[in-house]
Amino acid sequence: MKKQGRVNVTRGASVVADESSWINWEFPRFREGMIVLRAFAKPLIALLAIVLLVVFRAEIVGAFDHDITTVNIHGEFRHLNPGDIRRVTAPWIGESFLMADLEEIKSRVLALPWVNQVTVQRIWPGKISVHVVEQIPSVFWNEKGFLNQQGEIFTPDVLTVNRDLVAFTGPDNASLEIRQTMMRELENLKSQFALYDAGIQKLALNARGVWEVTLEGGTRVAMGEAPFEEKIDRLGAVLSRANDADRAKMARIDTRYPNGVAVKWREIKLAAHMDTTR
């Protein structure tokens, strides 16, 4: 163990310092300096990067930016015309690749009648990729549009006739929730009516919550308010006993009676044969 004490230094003599005392004196200061340096290093680097971006912005952008040369269209189209998509995206050809507003491109494509979803991406160095999901009509809506699978309304310029789609009639201000309720009820009614070989052509819901079904043969069925289980049972009892000729004569069936149904028959008009001979 070394003793600590005064050291007399004679002029001209060299002094060998105790290494352990130098380390004990210098290391804490070195460690504190490193902590301070680390604390300021990241902000200084970030500040330097910002300064470089501001000063050399044009050069940096010029090195990585290019003109848009191509807009690629992707998707499976049955009703959409890809030419319409190219038309609304054409203004971006020749524009800055990095500065192109992808949200604006998406908005322009979404405005097309048969478009449901759009994804827009940059592909360096100068391409824009547009992936489009087309609307799938589930039912007609109020004779002027369609509902898609989510119950959302879309109105193409031309309503394509599809006899397999059921026609919905509902309040013009019907909420999304009401439209989705109608779609769920349609699936429920389809499965139950199928037990009696009865297909659905139209489904109507008025503002008071009263339902009416039109069968494929044109017979209107007043269902009233939900629930429908007992009403369908009474309707099924009538349909089960009727042959095709009888069903064709039924103009309207009212299921709202508690103990049965009321049937209104079509008027049978007979054309009289007129003898024009003298």
C-alpha positions in Angstrom: 0.0 0.0 0.0 1.4 3.3 -1.1 1.7 6.2 1.3 0.4 9.6 0.4 2.5 12.7 1.3 4.2 15.8 0.0 6.6 15.5 -2.9 9.6 17.8 -2.8 10.7 18.6 -6.4 14.2 19.8 -7.0 14.7 22.1 -10.0 15.8 20.3 -13.0 14.6 16.9 -11.7 11.8 14.9 -13.4 8.8 13.7 -11.5 6.9 10.5 -12.2 3.2 11.0 -11.3 1.2 8.3 -9.7 -1.0 6.8 -12.5 -3.8 5.8 -10.2 -4.3 9.4 -9.1 -4.5 10.6 -12.8 -7.2 8.1 -13.7 -9.2 8.9 -10.6 -9.0 12.6 -11.4 -9.6 12.4 -15.2 -12.2 9.6 -15.7 -15.2 11.2 -14.0 -14.7 14.3 -16.1 -14.4 12.3 -19.3 -17.5 10.3 -18.5 -19.5 13.6 -17.8 -18.2 15.0 -21.1 -19.4 11.9 -23.0 -22.9 12.2 -21.4 -23.1 15.8 -22.4 -21.9 15.1 -25.9 -24.5 12.3 -26.4 -27.2 14.5 -25.1 -26.5 17.2 -27.7 -25.4 14.9 -30.6 -28.8 13.8 -31.9 -30.3 17.4 -31.9 -27.2 18.7 -33.6 -27.3 16.0 -36.3 -31.0 16.6 -36.9 -30.4 20.4 -37.1 -27.5 19.8 -39.5 -29.7 17.5 -41.7 -32.4 20.2 -41.8 -29.9 22.9 -42.8 -28.6 20.7 -45.6 -32.1 19.9 -46.8 -33.0 23.6 -46.9 -29.8 24.7 -48.5 -29.5 21.8 -51.0 -33.2 21.1 -51.4 -33.4 21.6 -55.2 -30.3 19.5 -55.7 -31.6 16.6 -53.5 -35.1 16.6 -55.0 -33.6 16.8 -58.5 -31.4 13.8 -57.8 -34.4 11.6 -56.8 -37.4 13.2 -58.5 -38.5 12.4 -62.1 -41.4 13.2 -64.3 -44.3 10.8 -64.1 -44.2 8.8 -67.4 -46.9 6.1 -66.8 -50.0 5.5 -64.8 -50.7 1.8 -64.5 -54.3 0.7 -64.0 -55.0 -2.6 -62.2 -58.2 -4.4 -61.3 -60.9 -6.7 -62.7 -63.5 -4.7 -64.6 -67.0 -5.8 -65.6 -68.8 -2.5 -65.7 -65.9 0.0 -65.5 -64.2 1.3 -68.6 -60.4 1.5 -68.0 -60.3 4.4 -70.5 -62.3 6.5 -68.0 -59.7 5.9 -65.3 -56.9 6.8 -67.7 -58.8 10.0 -68.6 -59.0 11.2 -65.0 -55.4 10.4 -64.2 -53.9 11.8 -67.4 -53.3 15.3 -65.9 -50.5 13.8 -63.8 -48.5 12.5 -66.7 -45.3 14.7 -66.9 -45.8 16.0 -63.4 -43.4 15.7 -60.5 -43.1 12.1 -59.2 -42.4 13.1 -55.6 -44.8 16.1 -55.5 -47.8 14.2 -57.0 -50.9 14.4 -54.7 -51.9 10.7 -54.3 -55.0 11.6 -52.4 -56.2 13.8 -55.2 -55.6 11.0 -57.7 -57.6 8.6 -55.5 -60.4 11.1 -55.1 -60.7 11.6 -58.9 -60.9 7.9 -59.5 -63.4 7.3 -56.7 -65.8 9.8 -58.3 -66.3 7.4 -61.2 -69.7 5.6 -61.0 -68.7 1.9 -60.7 -65.6 2.5 -58.4 -65.7 1.1 -54.9 -62.1 1.2 -53.6 -58.9 2.8 -54.8 -55.3 2.3 -53.8 -52.6 4.6 -55.3 -48.9 4.1 -55.0 -45.6 5.6 -56.3 -43.2 3.2 -58.2 -39.8 4.9 -58.5 -38.5 6.4 -60.7 -41.6 7.6 -62.6 -44.7 5.4 -62.4 -48.0 5.7 -60.5 -49.9 2.5 -59.8 -53.7 2.7 -59.4 -55.5 -0.4 -58.2 -59.3 -0.3 -58.5 -62.0 -2.5 -56.9 -65.2 -2.4 -58.8 -68.6 -2.0 -57.2 -70.6 -5.3 -57.0 -74.4 -4.6 -57.1 -76.4 -6.6 -54.6 -79.9 -5.1 -55.2 -81.6 -2.3 -57.1 -82.4 0.7 -55.0 -85.5 2.9 -55.6 -85.3 2.4 -59.3 -82.3 4.8 -59.7 -79.3 3.0 -58.3 -77.9 0.0 -56.6 -76.8 -1.1 -53.1 -73.5 -2.8 -52.9 -72.7 -5.7 -50.4 -72.2 -3.2 -47.6 -75.5 -1.5 -48.2 -73.9 1.6 -49.7 -75.8 3.4 -52.5 -74.1 4.0 -55.9 -75.8 5.4 -59.0 -74.2 4.7 -62.4 -75.1 6.8 -65.4 -76.8 3.8 -66.9 -78.6 1.1 -64.8 -77.6 -2.2 -66.2 -80.6 -4.6 -66.3 -80.0 -7.7 -64.2 -83.2 -9.7 -63.6 -81.4 -11.7 -60.9 -81.3 -8.7 -58.6 -84.1 -8.0 -56.1 -85.5 -4.5 -56.3 -85.7 -2.5 -53.0 -88.0 0.3 -52.3 -87.3 2.3 -49.2 -87.3 5.9 -47.9 -85.0 8.2 -49.9 -83.4 9.3 -46.6 -83.0 5.8 -45.3 -79.8 5.5 -43.2 -77.1 2.9 -43.9 -78.3 1.0 -40.9 -81.9 0.7 -42.4 -80.5 -0.4 -45.8 -78.4 -3.0 -44.1 -81.4 -4.2 -42.1 -83.3 -4.6 -45.4 -80.5 -6.7 -46.9 -80.4 -9.0 -43.9 -84.1 -9.4 -43.9 -84.1 -10.2 -47.6 -81.7 -13.1 -47.0 -84.0 -14.3 -44.1 -87.1 -14.1 -46.2 -85.5 -15.7 -49.2 -84.6 -18.8 -47.2 -88.1 -19.1 -45.7 -90.0 -18.4 -48.9 -87.9 -21.0 -50.8 -89.5 -23.7 -48.6 -92.7 -23.0 -50.6 -91.1 -22.5 -54.0 -91.7 -18.8 -53.9 -89.0 -16.4 -55.1 -88.8 -12.7 -54.2 -88.9 -10.0 -56.9 -89.3 -6.9 -54.8 -88.9 -5.9 -51.2 -90.4 -2.6 -49.9 -90.2 -0.9 -46.5 -92.0 2.4 -45.8 -91.2 5.1 -43.3 -93.7 3.6 -40.8 -91.8 0.3 -40.7 -94.3 -1.7 -42.8 -92.9 -4.3 -45.1 -94.3 -5.7 -48.4 -92.9 -8.5 -50.6 -93.6 -9.0 -54.3 -93.2 -12.6 -55.4 -91.7 -13.5 -58.8 -95.1 -14.1 -60.3 -96.2 -10.6 -59.4 -98.2 -11.4 -56.3 -97.9 -8.8 -53.6 -97.6 -10.0 -50.0 -98.4 -7.5 -47.2 -96.1 -8.5 -44.3 -96.8 -5.6 -41.9 -94.2 -5.1 -39.2 -91.6 -7.6 -38.0 -91.4 -10.3 -36.7 -92.5 -12.5 -39.7 -92.2 -16.1 -38.6 -95.9 -16.7 -37.8 -97.0 -14.7 -40.9 -94.8 -16.8 -43.1 -96.2 -20.0 -41.7 -99.8 -18.8 -42.5 -98.7 -17.7 -46.0 -96.9 -21.1 -46.5 -100.1 -22.9 -45.7 -101.9 -21.1 -48.5 -99.1 -21.4 -51.1 -98.6 -25.1 -50.3 -102.2 -25.9 -51.3 -102.2 -23.7 -54.5 -101.0 -25.0 -57.9 -99.2 -22.8 -60.4 -102.5 -21.7 -62.0 -104.0 -20.7 -58.6 -100.8 -18.8 -57.7 -101.0 -16.9 -61.0 -104.5 -15.7 -60.1 -103.4 -14.2 -56.7 -103.0 -10.5 -56.9 -102.4 -9.8 -53.2 -102.0 -11.7 -50.0 -102.4 -10.0 -46.6 -100.7 -11.9 -43.8 -101.4 -9.3 -41.1 -104.5 -11.2 -39.8 -103.9 -13.2 -36.6 -105.7 -16.3 -37.6 -105.2 -16.5 -41.4 -104.6 -14.5 -44.5 -106.7 -12.6 -47.0 -106.3 -13.2 -50.7 -107.3 -10.8 -53.4 -107.7 -12.5 -56.8 -106.9 -11.1 -60.1 -109.8 -10.1 -62.4 -110.0 -12.5 -65.3 -110.9 -10.6 -68.4 -112.4 -12.7 -71.3 -112.1 -11.2 -74.7 -115.5 -11.5 -76.5 -115.4 -12.8 -80.0 -117.2 -10.5 -82.3 -118.6 -11.9 -85.5 -118.2 -9.3 -88.2 -119.8 -11.3 -90.9 -123.2 -10.4 -92.2 
